[in-house]
Amino acid sequence: MPPDHPVVTDAFIAHWAPDVLIWAWGDLLPNLILSAAEKGTHMMLVDAARDGFESRRDRWLPEVPRALLAQFDHVTARDEDAHLRLAQMGRPVSAMELAQPLHPFGKMMPAVESDLADLAAALGGRPTWLSARTSPAECPSVLAAHKTALKASHRLLLVLHFSDPAQAQEAEKHASDQGLRVANWADSAFPDENTQILIADEDAELGLWLRVATVTFLGGSMRTGSDVCDPYSVAAHGTAIIYGPHVGPHVDAFTRLMNAGAARIVNDTTSLGRAVGQMITPDHAAHMAMAGWDVVTRGADSLDRIISLTQTRLDARHKGKP
């Protein structure tokens, strides 16, 4: 963003010559907005929130936000409170839309369809849970939790996933030493009815495991210093989520998912095993997966509306229409 000085913003807009400006939330910069409007840019204010228009300037100089709001061709408020605030500042109600707030959403990871079909056939409906991007320090806890969960669901399969093949090989040895029956996906091995743990060692195939797992534990969250998967992307695959207390930059995402009933926090081996045993039941897992899907798709209609408006305007510009 350029400094909000008219000479600078005029030069900025002249250089980039944008066809469309999409401004989100609020906190409007007067000179940048006026520079864009004067050059004929199509102006859109989206996801406007009340707190985006509560600055000292907005309160003390009401003519400024009033003049700036008049520059926008399209305005969308995220809730009734924002809608009322914009109306108080002079935006005609007939010149605004009310829409769901924009939220972060989960990106689906790729999976090879033939692998998915073959794996689903091999599993034959077996309950399956995933430990994704497991850290070596967490591996003993995950194995112990699986042993606990097996007592309640003897057909349960654990997909034990690592980002490092060397760590996966070490985990395979530990599991075998504990008497668990193991297959390694890297050896082109499909799990049979007796397999209790399937070892996986590539991040590129994480989308495959998320599609077959009813419950997913996000590795790295039980210990500090590890990267944790984006929980929104995990929830987008229709799996219930278990996580530990160390989630790095994803605190807000995990809080939203937990409050919606899509995720559950655990603190140790015992609580992890108990959570898997409870959540793996079909009704419980389906309820949590649906709650997660609601979270990651909330605001999708609003995003589609913004895309449609932008595309329509760009098409009109391309065809030389004013």
C-alpha positions as CSV (number, residue, x, y, z in Angstrom):
1,M,0.0,0.0,0.0
2,P,1.4,3.5,-0.8
3,P,1.5,6.3,1.7
4,D,-1.9,8.1,1.7
5,H,-0.8,11.3,0.1
6,P,-2.6,12.5,-3.1
7,V,0.6,12.8,-5.2
8,V,1.7,9.3,-4.2
9,T,-1.7,7.7,-4.6
10,D,-2.3,9.4,-8.0
11,A,1.0,7.9,-9.2
12,F,0.2,4.5,-7.8
13,I,-3.2,4.3,-9.5
14,A,-1.8,5.7,-12.8
15,H,0.9,3.0,-12.8
16,W,-1.4,0.0,-12.1
17,A,-4.5,1.4,-13.7
18,P,-6.8,-1.1,-11.9
19,D,-10.2,-2.0,-13.5
20,V,-11.7,-3.0,-10.1
21,L,-10.9,-2.0,-6.5
22,I,-12.1,-4.4,-3.8
23,W,-11.9,-2.9,-0.3
24,A,-12.6,-5.2,2.6
25,W,-13.8,-4.4,6.1
26,G,-13.3,-0.6,6.5
27,D,-10.5,1.7,7.7
28,L,-10.8,3.7,4.4
29,L,-7.8,5.6,3.1
30,P,-9.2,8.8,1.6
31,N,-6.6,9.7,-1.0
32,L,-6.1,6.2,-2.3
33,I,-9.9,5.8,-2.7
34,L,-10.4,9.2,-4.4
35,S,-7.4,8.6,-6.7
36,A,-8.9,5.3,-7.8
37,A,-12.4,6.7,-8.2
38,E,-11.2,9.7,-10.3
39,K,-9.6,7.3,-12.8
40,G,-12.9,5.5,-13.3
41,T,-12.0,2.3,-11.3
42,H,-15.0,0.2,-10.4
43,M,-15.2,0.5,-6.6
44,M,-16.5,-2.3,-4.3
45,L,-16.6,-2.2,-0.5
46,V,-17.1,-5.8,0.8
47,D,-17.5,-7.4,4.2
48,A,-17.9,-4.0,5.8
49,A,-18.0,-4.2,9.6
50,R,-19.0,-1.6,12.2
51,D,-15.6,-1.6,13.8
52,G,-14.1,-0.7,10.4
53,F,-15.8,2.7,10.7
54,E,-15.3,3.6,14.4
55,S,-12.0,5.5,14.1
56,R,-11.6,8.9,15.7
57,R,-11.7,10.5,12.3
58,D,-14.9,8.7,11.4
59,R,-16.6,10.0,14.5
60,W,-15.2,13.5,14.5
61,L,-15.3,14.2,10.8
62,P,-18.5,12.4,9.6
63,E,-18.3,14.2,6.2
64,V,-15.2,12.2,5.3
65,P,-16.6,8.7,5.5
66,R,-19.8,10.0,3.9
67,A,-17.9,11.3,0.9
68,L,-15.8,8.1,0.6
69,L,-18.7,5.8,0.8
70,A,-20.3,7.7,-2.1
71,Q,-17.4,6.7,-4.3
72,F,-18.2,2.9,-4.1
73,D,-20.4,1.4,-6.8
74,H,-21.2,-1.6,-4.7
75,V,-21.3,-2.0,-0.9
76,T,-21.8,-5.2,1.2
77,A,-22.3,-5.2,5.0
78,R,-21.4,-8.3,7.0
79,D,-24.3,-7.9,9.5
80,E,-27.2,-5.7,10.6
81,D,-25.0,-3.7,12.9
82,A,-22.6,-2.8,10.0
83,H,-25.6,-2.1,7.8
84,L,-27.0,0.4,10.3
85,R,-23.7,2.1,10.8
86,L,-23.2,2.6,7.1
87,A,-26.7,4.0,6.8
88,Q,-26.0,6.4,9.6
89,M,-23.0,7.6,7.7
90,G,-25.1,8.4,4.6
91,R,-25.0,5.3,2.4
92,P,-28.6,4.8,1.1
93,V,-30.0,1.5,2.3
94,S,-31.1,0.7,-1.3
95,A,-27.4,1.0,-2.4
96,M,-26.2,-1.7,0.0
97,E,-26.4,-5.5,0.3
98,L,-26.4,-7.6,3.5
99,A,-24.3,-10.8,3.3
100,Q,-22.7,-13.4,5.4
101,P,-19.2,-12.4,6.7
102,L,-16.2,-13.7,4.8
103,H,-14.3,-16.4,6.6
104,P,-11.2,-18.4,5.9
105,F,-12.1,-21.6,4.2
106,G,-10.4,-25.0,3.7
107,K,-8.5,-25.9,0.6
108,M,-9.0,-29.5,-0.6
109,M,-5.7,-31.4,-1.0
110,P,-5.3,-33.5,-4.2
111,A,-5.6,-37.3,-4.3
112,V,-5.2,-39.9,-7.0
113,E,-8.7,-41.2,-7.7
114,S,-7.5,-44.7,-8.5
115,D,-5.6,-44.9,-5.2
116,L,-8.7,-43.7,-3.4
117,A,-11.0,-46.3,-5.1
118,D,-8.5,-49.1,-4.4
119,L,-7.9,-48.1,-0.8
120,A,-11.7,-47.8,-0.1
121,A,-12.2,-51.3,-1.5
122,A,-9.4,-52.6,0.6
123,L,-10.7,-51.0,3.8
124,G,-14.2,-52.4,3.1
125,G,-15.8,-49.9,5.5
126,R,-13.4,-50.4,8.4
127,P,-13.2,-47.5,10.9
128,T,-10.1,-45.5,10.2
129,W,-8.3,-42.7,12.0
130,L,-5.3,-40.7,10.9
131,S,-2.4,-39.1,12.7
132,A,-1.3,-36.5,10.2
133,R,2.3,-35.1,10.1
134,T,3.1,-37.0,13.3
135,S,6.3,-35.8,15.1
136,P,8.7,-38.5,16.4
137,A,8.1,-37.3,20.0
138,E,4.3,-37.9,19.6
139,C,4.7,-41.3,18.0
140,P,4.7,-43.3,21.4
141,S,1.5,-41.4,22.5
142,V,-0.2,-42.1,19.2
143,L,0.6,-45.8,19.3
144,A,-0.5,-46.1,22.9
145,A,-3.7,-44.3,22.1
146,H,-4.4,-46.7,19.2
147,K,-3.9,-49.7,21.5
148,T,-6.5,-48.2,23.9
149,A,-9.0,-47.5,21.1
150,L,-8.5,-51.0,19.7
151,K,-10.1,-52.4,22.9
152,A,-13.4,-50.7,22.0
153,S,-13.1,-51.1,18.2
154,H,-11.0,-54.2,17.3
155,R,-11.2,-53.5,13.5
156,L,-9.9,-49.9,13.9
157,L,-7.1,-49.0,11.5
158,L,-4.5,-46.2,12.2
159,V,-2.9,-44.4,9.3
160,L,0.3,-43.2,10.8
161,H,1.6,-40.4,8.6
162,F,5.0,-38.6,8.7
163,S,6.5,-35.9,6.5
164,D,9.9,-37.6,6.7
165,P,10.5,-41.2,5.3
166,A,13.2,-41.9,7.9
167,Q,10.8,-41.1,10.7
168,A,8.2,-43.3,9.1
169,Q,10.7,-46.2,9.0
170,E,11.6,-45.7,12.7
171,A,7.9,-45.7,13.6
172,E,7.2,-48.9,11.7
173,K,9.9,-50.6,13.7
174,H,8.5,-49.3,17.0
175,A,5.0,-50.4,16.1
176,S,6.2,-53.9,15.0
177,D,8.2,-54.3,18.2
178,Q,5.1,-53.6,20.2
179,G,3.3,-56.5,18.5
180,L,1.1,-54.3,16.2
181,R,0.5,-55.6,12.7
182,V,1.9,-53.0,10.3
183,A,1.8,-52.3,6.5
184,N,3.8,-49.7,4.7
185,W,2.2,-47.7,1.9
186,A,5.7,-46.9,0.5
187,D,6.0,-50.6,-0.2
188,S,2.8,-50.6,-2.3
189,A,1.1,-52.5,0.5
190,F,-2.6,-52.2,1.0
191,P,-4.0,-52.9,4.4
192,D,-5.7,-56.3,4.8
193,E,-8.3,-57.2,7.5
194,N,-5.5,-58.0,10.0
195,T,-3.5,-54.7,9.5
196,Q,-3.7,-52.5,12.5
197,I,-1.4,-49.7,11.3
198,L,-0.7,-48.3,7.8
199,I,2.5,-46.3,7.6
200,A,2.5,-43.3,5.2
201,D,5.5,-41.0,4.6
202,E,4.6,-38.4,1.9
203,D,2.9,-35.0,2.4
204,A,1.8,-35.2,-1.3
205,E,-0.6,-38.0,-0.4
206,L,-2.1,-36.4,2.7
207,G,-5.3,-35.6,0.8
208,L,-5.8,-39.3,0.2
209,W,-5.6,-40.1,4.0
210,L,-7.9,-37.3,4.9
211,R,-10.5,-38.6,2.5
212,V,-10.6,-42.1,4.2
213,A,-10.1,-41.1,7.8
214,T,-13.2,-40.6,10.0
215,V,-11.1,-38.9,12.7
216,T,-7.9,-37.1,12.3
217,F,-5.3,-36.2,15.0
218,L,-3.2,-33.2,13.9
219,G,0.4,-34.1,14.6
220,G,2.7,-31.5,16.0
221,S,0.1,-30.2,18.3
222,M,1.1,-32.2,21.4
223,R,4.6,-30.8,21.5
224,T,6.0,-27.3,20.8
225,G,8.2,-26.6,17.8
226,S,6.4,-28.5,15.1
227,D,4.2,-27.3,12.2
228,V,0.6,-28.2,12.4
229,C,-1.7,-28.7,9.4
230,D,-4.2,-25.9,8.5
231,P,-7.3,-27.2,10.4
232,Y,-9.7,-25.6,7.9
233,S,-8.2,-27.7,5.1
234,V,-8.5,-30.8,7.3
235,A,-12.1,-30.0,8.1
236,A,-12.9,-29.5,4.4
237,H,-12.3,-33.2,3.8
238,G,-15.1,-34.3,6.2
239,T,-13.1,-35.6,9.1
240,A,-13.5,-34.9,12.8
241,I,-10.5,-33.3,14.4
242,I,-8.4,-34.0,17.5
243,Y,-5.6,-31.7,18.4
244,G,-3.2,-30.9,21.3
245,P,-2.6,-27.6,23.1
246,H,0.3,-26.4,20.8
247,V,-1.3,-25.1,17.6
248,G,1.0,-22.2,16.7
249,P,-0.7,-19.6,14.5
250,H,-3.9,-21.5,14.1
251,V,-5.4,-20.7,17.5
252,D,-8.4,-18.8,16.1
253,A,-9.2,-21.5,13.6
254,F,-9.1,-24.3,16.2
255,T,-11.2,-22.2,18.6
256,R,-13.9,-21.7,15.9
257,L,-13.9,-25.4,15.0
258,M,-14.0,-26.4,18.7
259,N,-16.8,-24.0,19.5
260,A,-18.8,-25.4,16.5
261,G,-18.4,-29.0,17.8
262,A,-16.0,-30.0,15.0
263,A,-12.8,-30.4,17.0
264,R,-11.7,-31.7,20.4
265,I,-8.6,-30.8,22.3
266,V,-6.5,-33.4,24.2
267,N,-3.5,-33.0,26.5
268,D,-2.0,-36.5,26.9
269,T,-1.9,-40.1,25.7
270,T,-4.8,-41.1,27.9
271,S,-7.1,-38.4,26.7
272,L,-6.1,-39.0,23.0
273,G,-7.0,-42.7,23.3
274,R,-10.3,-41.9,24.9
275,A,-11.1,-39.3,22.3
276,V,-10.4,-41.6,19.4
277,G,-12.5,-44.4,21.0
278,Q,-15.5,-42.0,21.4
279,M,-15.3,-40.1,18.2
280,I,-14.8,-43.0,15.9
281,T,-18.4,-44.1,16.3
282,P,-20.3,-43.3,13.0
283,D,-22.9,-41.0,14.5
284,H,-20.4,-39.0,16.6
285,A,-17.9,-38.6,13.7
286,A,-20.6,-37.6,11.2
287,H,-22.0,-35.0,13.5
288,M,-18.5,-33.4,14.0
289,A,-17.6,-33.7,10.3
290,M,-20.8,-31.8,9.4
291,A,-20.1,-29.1,12.0
292,G,-16.7,-28.7,10.5
293,W,-18.1,-28.5,7.0
294,D,-20.5,-25.7,8.1
295,V,-17.6,-23.7,9.5
296,V,-15.4,-23.9,6.4
297,T,-18.2,-23.2,3.9
298,R,-19.7,-20.3,5.9
299,G,-19.4,-17.2,3.8
300,A,-19.0,-19.1,0.5
301,D,-22.0,-17.5,-1.0
302,S,-20.6,-14.0,-0.2
303,L,-17.3,-14.9,-1.9
304,D,-19.1,-16.3,-4.9
305,R,-21.1,-13.0,-5.1
306,I,-17.8,-10.9,-5.1
307,I,-16.3,-13.1,-7.7
308,S,-19.4,-12.8,-9.9
309,L,-19.5,-9.0,-9.6
310,T,-15.8,-8.7,-10.3
311,Q,-15.9,-11.0,-13.4
312,T,-18.9,-9.2,-14.8
313,R,-17.1,-5.9,-14.5
314,L,-13.9,-7.2,-16.0
315,D,-15.9,-8.7,-18.9
316,A,-17.6,-5.4,-19.5
317,R,-14.2,-3.6,-19.5
318,H,-12.8,-6.1,-21.9
319,K,-15.6,-5.5,-24.3
320,G,-15.1,-1.8,-24.1
321,K,-18.3,-1.0,-22.2
322,P,-18.2,2.0,-19.7
